[in-house]
Amino acid sequence: MKLDPQDAEELEEELAKHDGLTHLRVKKRGDSLIIYSGASKDAQNHARLTYLGGDDWGLSFPKHTGRWERTPFTGTKEEILDTLVSNFRCYLEIY
């Protein structure tokens, strides 16, 4: 499966359905959807969903070095989004 910009738009719409998360934007980069906030020049990365194959996606968070730290969480895009919003919402509320 190859990601297209519509995948980013759909994830952004899903995030916006949650109170307090309308400031988040999503961009596609390779096989990943990066959740960020702020202007492009000063963007703050919050999380990354990476397509792993089949229906599986993985969840990563940015490290202070600018690199990504993978988590052990995998599942469908919907399951990963639910895990992110339910368990790691504090990472999304940072502006």
Secondary structure, 3 states (H helix, E strand, C coil): CCCCHHHHHHHHHHHHCCCCCCCCEEEEECCEEEEEECCHHHCEEEEEEEEEECCEEEEEEECCCCCEEEEEEEECHHHHHHHHHHHCHHHHCCC
